[in-house]
Amino acid sequence: ELLTRIHEFKLKRIVFRKDAGADENFHIFVIDADGSGLVDLTPTEPLWRDSPLLPRDRPALMVYGARKPTDYASMLVVQSLDRGGETRVAYRESGPGTIVDVLPDASHALWYREAATGGHELSEIDIAAGTARPIAHEEALLTTGAYSADGTRIYIATDHGSETHVVEARDRTT
């Protein structure tokens, strides 16, 4: 039934991650929708890899957060979905962090990290330049961020230090 639904949506490949023995060193795989052609896209060193995000306008690309199991430093990785394709670390962070969304053209990504002072911070990463721009620093509960479909706004989920949870829409350029 799943394969029937996949073909209804005209999907060609499925991207997923899998670890071995619950070690959390996830590898990212791609497989053809018909169940053939399984490829481990990340056969290199063991890393804690987060679920990959697939930019809508760049179907041959994935973007994900990763870190070594022996270190809290994190990185944003841009990688081709082709076997043996290019892998590039686009951004490094000294502490724990991960990507939570990516623009359809893969030019920018939202990075969620633990703040040194407590709480969480949200930054926008310029993937080509490898630079971060602060979007939200909340001492309160900042839970996530996401781009609007057209990429002009950034939605931020927070509680502003209360038990009232809100989603704010902010203009991306200002």
MILUMDO-880900 format. One line per 3 residues: number of its first residue (from 1); their letters; for each residue x, y, z of N, C-alpha, C. Coordinates in steps of 0.1 Angstrom, whole numbers, plus 5000, padded with zeros to 4 digits. Each point is the difference from the previous one (the first is absolute). Layout:
NUM) a) X Y Z X Y Z X Y Z; ...
***
This chain:
1) ell) 5008 4988 5000 4992 5012 5000 5009 5013 5000; 5011 4999 5008 5008 5012 5000 5006 5003 4986; 5005 4989 4993 5006 5002 4987 4989 5006 4990
4) tri) 4988 4996 5002 4989 5005 4991 4999 5015 5003; 4999 5004 5012 4999 5014 5004 5012 5008 4995; 5012 4994 5001 5012 5007 4995 4999 5003 4985
7) hef) 4995 4990 4993 4999 5002 4985 4989 5010 4996; 4990 5001 5009 4989 5009 4997 5006 5015 5001; 5010 5002 5009 5006 5013 5001 5012 5002 4990
10) klk) 5002 4990 4992 5011 5000 4990 5014 5002 5007; 5001 4995 5011 5013 5000 5007 5010 4991 4993; 5012 5004 4999 5010 4991 4993 5009 4994 5010
13) riv) 5003 5008 5011 5010 4994 5010 4995 5004 5014; 5004 4992 5010 4997 5002 5014 5013 5002 5007; 5000 5010 5008 5012 5003 5009 4996 4997 5014
16) frk) 5009 4992 5007 4997 4997 5014 5013 4999 5008; 4999 5000 5013 5012 4997 5008 4998 4988 5009; 5011 4994 5003 4999 4987 5008 5013 4999 5008
19) dag) 4999 4995 5012 5012 4997 5008 5001 4985 5002; 5011 4996 5006 5002 4986 5003 5001 4998 5015; 4991 4991 5005 5001 4996 5014 4997 5012 5010
22) ade) 4992 5009 4995 4996 5012 5008 5012 5008 5005; 5010 5001 4991 5012 5008 5004 4999 5015 4997; 4989 5004 4993 4997 5013 4996 5010 5006 4990
25) nfh) 5009 4992 4995 5009 5004 4989 4992 4997 4987; 4991 5009 4996 4991 4998 4989 5008 5001 4986; 4997 4992 4991 5004 5001 4987 4988 5004 4992
28) ifv) 5002 5007 4989 4989 5004 4991 5000 4992 4987; 4989 4994 4997 4999 4992 4989 4990 5006 4989; 5002 4995 4988 4990 5004 4990 4997 4986 4993
31) ida) 4987 4999 4996 4996 4988 4993 4989 5004 4990; 5000 4993 4988 4990 5002 4990 4987 4997 5005; 4989 5006 4996 4987 4998 5005 4995 4986 4997
34) dgs) 5006 4993 4991 4996 4986 4997 5007 4990 5010; 5009 5005 5009 5007 4992 5009 5013 4995 4996; 5005 5005 4988 5013 4996 4995 5010 5012 5002
37) glv) 5013 4997 4999 5010 5010 5000 5003 5006 5013; 5000 4992 5011 5003 5006 5013 5015 5005 5001; 5002 5012 5004 5013 5006 5001 5002 5007 5014
40) dlt) 5011 4997 5007 5003 5007 5012 5008 5012 4995; 4994 5012 5002 5006 5013 4996 5010 5005 5009; 5001 4994 5012 5009 5005 5011 5008 4988 5006
43) pte) 5008 4993 4992 5007 4989 5005 5013 5003 5008; 5003 5013 5001 5012 5005 5006 4999 4999 5016; 5008 5008 5006 5001 5000 5015 4986 5000 5007
46) plw) 5000 4994 5012 4987 5000 5008 4997 5014 5004; 4988 5004 4997 4995 5013 5004 4985 4998 5005; 4996 5009 5009 4986 5001 5004 4994 5010 4990
49) rds) 4994 4994 4990 4993 5007 4989 4986 5002 5003; 4995 5013 4998 4986 5003 5002 4993 4996 4987; 4987 5000 5000 4992 4997 4988 5003 5010 4990
52) pll) 5002 4996 4987 5004 5009 4990 4987 5008 4995; 5003 5012 4996 4989 5008 4994 5003 5001 4985; 4990 5000 4992 5001 4999 4985 4995 5013 4994
55) prd) 5009 5009 4996 4995 5013 4995 4991 4998 4987; 4989 5005 5000 4990 4998 4989 5005 5003 4986; 5008 5011 4999 5005 5003 4986 5013 4994 4997
58) rpa) 5006 4992 5009 5013 4994 4998 4998 4985 5003; 4993 4993 4991 4997 4986 5003 5012 4990 5001; 5011 5004 4996 5012 4991 5001 5009 5004 5012
61) lmv) 4994 5007 5010 5008 5005 5011 4993 4997 5013; 5007 4997 5011 4995 4999 5013 5008 5009 5009; 4994 5004 5011 5007 5009 5010 4996 4994 5014
64) yga) 5010 4998 5008 4998 4994 5013 5010 5005 5011; 4996 4999 5012 5009 5003 5011 5007 4987 5005; 5012 5001 5005 5008 4989 5004 5010 5004 5011
67) rkp) 5004 4990 5007 5011 5002 5010 5007 4987 5003; 5012 5001 5005 5007 4988 5003 4995 4994 5013; 5000 4987 5003 4995 4995 5012 5009 5004 5012
70) tdy) 5012 5004 4998 5009 5004 5011 5001 5015 5002; 4991 5008 4994 5002 5014 5001 4986 5007 4998; 4998 5011 5007 4987 5007 4999 5000 5009 4988
73) asm) 5011 5003 4994 5000 5009 4988 4992 4995 4989; 4992 5009 4994 4991 4995 4989 5004 5007 4987; 4994 4994 4989 5003 5005 4987 4987 4999 4991
76) lvv) 4999 5009 4991 4990 4999 4990 5007 4994 4987; 4994 4989 4995 5006 4993 4988 4991 5001 4988; 5006 5004 4989 4993 5000 4987 5006 4988 4992
79) qsl) 4991 4992 4995 5005 4988 4993 4991 4996 4988; 5007 4996 4990 4993 4995 4988 4993 4987 5003; 4989 4997 4994 4993 4987 5001 5005 4990 4991
82) drg) 5010 5003 4992 5006 4990 4991 5011 4992 5007; 5001 4988 4996 5010 4991 5006 5014 5007 4997; 5008 5001 5011 5013 5006 4999 5000 5015 4997
85) get) 4988 5006 5002 4998 5014 4997 5008 5009 5011; 5001 5013 4996 5007 5009 5009 4993 5002 5013; 5008 5001 5011 4996 5003 5013 5008 5012 5005
88) rva) 4993 5010 5006 5006 5012 5004 4995 5004 5014; 5009 5003 5009 4996 5006 5013 4998 5015 4997; 4988 5005 5001 4997 5014 4997 5001 5009 5012
91) yre) 4999 4994 5012 5000 5008 5012 5004 4992 5012; 5007 5006 5009 5004 4993 5012 4996 5008 5013; 4996 4993 5010 4996 5006 5012 5007 4993 5012
94) sgp) 5005 5007 5010 5008 4994 5010 4991 4992 5010; 4987 5002 5000 4992 4992 5009 4989 4993 4993; 4991 4994 5007 4989 4992 4994 4991 5009 4992
97) gti) 4996 4996 4988 4991 5007 4991 4996 4991 4989; 4989 5004 4993 4995 4993 4989 4993 5009 4990; 4998 4995 4988 4992 5007 4990 4986 4996 5002
100) vdv) 4991 5010 4999 4986 4998 5002 4992 5003 4987; 5005 5007 4991 4993 5003 4987 5011 5005 4990; 4996 4999 4987 5009 5005 4989 4991 5006 4990
103) lpd) 5005 5011 4994 4993 5006 4989 4999 4991 4988; 4990 5001 4991 4999 4991 4989 5012 5000 4990; 5008 5011 5000 5011 5001 4991 5013 4996 5007
106) ash) 4999 4996 5013 5012 4996 5008 5010 5011 5002; 4996 5013 4999 5009 5011 5003 5001 5003 5014; 4990 4998 5008 5000 5003 5015 4993 4989 5007
109) alw) 5004 4998 5013 4994 4990 5009 4998 5007 5014; 4990 4994 5007 4998 5005 5014 5007 4990 5009; 5008 5005 5009 5008 4993 5009 4996 5002 5015
112) yre) 4997 4989 5007 4994 5001 5013 5011 4994 5009; 5004 5008 5011 5010 4996 5008 4998 5004 5015; 5006 4993 5009 5000 5003 5014 5008 5012 5002
115) aat) 4995 5010 5007 5007 5012 5004 5009 4998 5012; 5012 5006 5000 5009 4999 5011 4994 5004 5013; 4991 5010 4999 4993 5005 5012 4988 4993 5004
118) ggh) 4996 4989 4993 4988 4993 5003 4990 5003 4989; 4990 4992 4998 4990 5002 4990 5006 4996 4986; 4994 5005 4990 5003 4997 4986 5001 5012 4992
121) els) 5007 4999 4989 5002 5011 4990 4997 4994 4986; 4995 5009 4992 4997 4997 4986 5008 5010 4991; 5008 4994 4991 5007 5008 4991 4997 4996 4985
124) eid) 5003 5009 4991 4999 4996 4986 5014 4999 4995; 5003 4989 4993 5013 4997 4995 5000 5003 4985; 5009 5008 4995 5003 5002 4986 5009 4988 4996
127) iaa) 4994 4991 4993 5007 4987 4997 5012 5002 4991; 5000 5009 4991 5012 5002 4991 5011 5007 5008; 4997 5010 5009 5010 5007 5007 5004 4993 5013
130) gta) 4991 4992 5006 5003 4993 5012 4999 5009 5012; 4991 5010 4999 4999 5010 5011 4986 4999 5006; 4999 5004 5013 4987 5000 5007 4996 5014 5003
133) rpi) 4987 5002 4999 4993 5013 5004 4989 4996 5010; 5001 5006 5012 4990 4998 5011 4986 5003 4996; 4991 4992 5002 4986 5002 4998 4992 5002 5013
136) ahe) 5002 4991 5009 4993 5001 5013 5009 4994 5011; 5001 5008 5010 5006 4995 5013 4990 5001 5011; 4996 4989 5005 4989 4999 5010 5005 4993 5012
139) eal) 5000 5008 5011 5003 4993 5013 4989 4991 5004; 4988 5002 4994 4989 4992 5002 5000 4988 4991; 4990 4993 4999 5000 4988 4992 4998 5003 4985
142) ltt) 5011 5000 4993 5000 5001 4985 5000 4986 4995; 4989 4995 4993 5000 4986 4997 5004 4997 4986; 4998 5009 4990 5004 4997 4986 4998 5012 4992
145) gay) 5004 4999 4987 4997 5010 4990 4998 4994 4987; 4994 5007 4991 4997 4995 4986 4998 5012 4991; 5003 4997 4987 4998 5010 4990 4986 4999 4995
148) sad) 4994 5012 4995 4988 4999 4993 5002 4994 4987; 4990 4996 4993 5001 4993 4987 5007 5008 4990; 4998 5014 5000 5007 5008 4990 5013 5006 5005
151) gtr) 5004 4996 5013 5013 5004 5005 5001 5014 5005; 4989 5008 5000 5001 5014 5005 4998 5002 5015; 4995 4990 5006 4999 5000 5015 5006 4989 5007
154) iyi) 5003 5002 5013 5005 4989 5008 4990 4999 5012; 4995 4988 5002 4991 4997 5011 5008 4995 5012; 4997 5005 5011 5007 4997 5012 4990 4995 5011
157) atd) 5002 4988 5005 4992 4995 5011 5006 5003 5013; 4993 5006 5010 5006 5004 5013 4989 5001 5010; 5004 5001 5013 4990 5002 5010 5002 5014 5007
160) hgs) 5010 5007 4996 5004 5013 5006 5001 4999 5015; 5004 4989 5006 5001 4999 5014 4987 4997 5008; 4990 4997 4993 4987 4997 5007 4995 4987 4995
163) eth) 4989 4996 5004 4994 4987 4995 4992 5002 4988; 5000 5012 4994 4992 5003 4988 5009 4998 4988; 4998 4990 4992 5008 4998 4988 4995 5008 4989
166) vve) 5009 5006 4992 4996 5008 4989 5010 4997 4988; 4995 5003 4988 5008 4999 4988 5000 5014 4995; 5012 5006 4998 5002 5013 4995 5005 4999 4985
169) ard) 4995 5009 4992 5005 5001 4986 5008 5013 4999; 5013 4998 4996 5009 5012 4999 5004 5001 4985; 5001 5013 4996 5005 5002 4987 5015 4995 4999
172) rtt) 5003 4993 4990 5013 4993 4999 5011 5011 4998; 4998 5010 4993 5010 5010 4997 5003 5010 5010; 4990 5002 5009 5002 5010 5011 5000 4994 5014
***
